[in-house]
Amino acid sequence: MKHIYNIYKVWLVVMAALVTACGVGPADDAEVDLLEGGEVEHTLVMYLMADNNLSGALYQNALAAEQGMVGALPQSRLVIYHDTSTSTNLYEVRYLPYGSGGEHIRYCRVLKSYPHQLSSTPTVMRTVMEDVLELAPSRSYGLVMAGHGSGWFPKPSSGTSYNEQKVAPEGGREYDFTPLMQWGETRYMGWDYVRDGQMDGTIVDESYISTAEIIEGLSPIHFDYIIFDACFMSSVEFLYDMRHAADYILASPVEILGCGLPYKEIVENLMSTEHDVRAIGDIVKDVYMRDNNFTSRKSLALAMIDCSKIDAVAEAVAKIYASTGATDCAELVAEKVDLTQVQVLDRMRPAAFYDLEDFVCQLTDDEVLLADFRRALGEMVVENTHTKDIYSLGYTPDGDIFGYDDIESKVGGELSLCGVSSYLPRSAAPVTLKNYLSTAWARKIYGLD
């Protein structure tokens, strides 16, 4: 791409000369200096794991993000790591202004090309982040991680297949996310594969990535914000683990439609000197609701999380659990929680994600403890938006799909979401329960440490 880079330098000089002849004046020296790869004020990194059934949607997301760079501050850059079935590149895009008429010149260069690799591994992710630091120096960074996602749920363990890890004693699967991953029209994080030759070839290698591995992979950079454009990532168990990786996290407690987020509309906001992340949820909802061309389904739930406030929520929930005197969290849920009064956030059978506030508020009648919890939750969830209906894929533990539809169960007749999901521990799913109780969130709130 070096020849393209040189073409744009020449093009910039030519256009500057033409504009000067019109009496407007040459391009600012600072704008030309930006072409040399120096440090900028802010860089948005998009990590697109597109070597799967979301490849077309993620390609469109990359194009939309590039379009969003028009009008962004010259002291900002967009860097995209795009892993597809045919190539894997880290490239930079900026639109540099010239003249006084609002015109922009597209500037693009490949920073690094990689061999075909599994991007949902901590080693690859860490290498990419280190390359970003070296090749795209910036005073601050934001991140979009787009692909498939399953909240806190564990990836397949070494030597154990995905289905075997979820097998219950009676032989049925406790939870099986495979239909979402392979056939759903929604997004689901960390499924990446390598095919043998062509796109329709045999899958010869595949990988998922755990929460701990995401943290390891992202560790070279502390981000101002991380946007998870994937299903179910506003999971309190996942957010608790991620609380030191960024100042803010934008994620969804439900499924995200395959088209993803409207990057053209939000990138300029992210590139501003303030990059007002709190406004993103409303921007996205406005696009979803007004633009019939963007998506025919009006289904969206997003929450902006202040990561510095997550510990306070954990403390409040831990106090509530301790006040019950329970020694077994699964037994407490079975005895005390009325599931018909806890909003489910998916159409799986059984459900895997529940509204955190609905769940916790059934554990105690102590108004002081509940007030402390609600206050902490309100400070953690600084922005919360959702449509009146949430689209979801329904299927049984055996993986049988029973349809695409809106979530049927609405507590009180309409959806009211706090923006964060929680798993409800249950003894009927012993394999999942064992994994859940090993999470840092569960160890904290149930006093297991």
Buried (B, 14 or more C-beta within 10 A) or exposed (E): BEEEBEEBBEBBEEBBEEBEEEEBEBBBEEBBEBBEBEEBBBBBBBBBBBBBBBBEBBBEBBEBBBBBBBEBBBBBBBBBBBBBBEEBBBBBBBBBBBBEEEEBBBBBBBBBEBEBBBBBBBEBBBBBBEBBEEBBEBEBBBBBBBBBBBBBBBBBEEEEEBEEBBBBEEEEBBBBBBBBBEEBBBBBBBBBBBBEEEEEEEEEEBBBBBBEBBBBBBBBBEBBBBBBBBBBBBBBBBBBBBBEBBBBBBBBBBBBBBBBBBBBBBBBBBBBEEBEBBBBBEBBBEBBEEEEEBBEBBBBBBBBBBBEBBBBBBBBBBBBBEBBEBEEBBEBBBEEBEBEEBBBBBBBBBBBBBBBBBBBBBBBEBEEBBEBBBEBBBBBBBBBBBBEBBBBBBBBBEBEEEEBEBBEEBBEEEBEBBBBBBBBBBEEBEBBBEBBBEBBBBEBBBEEE
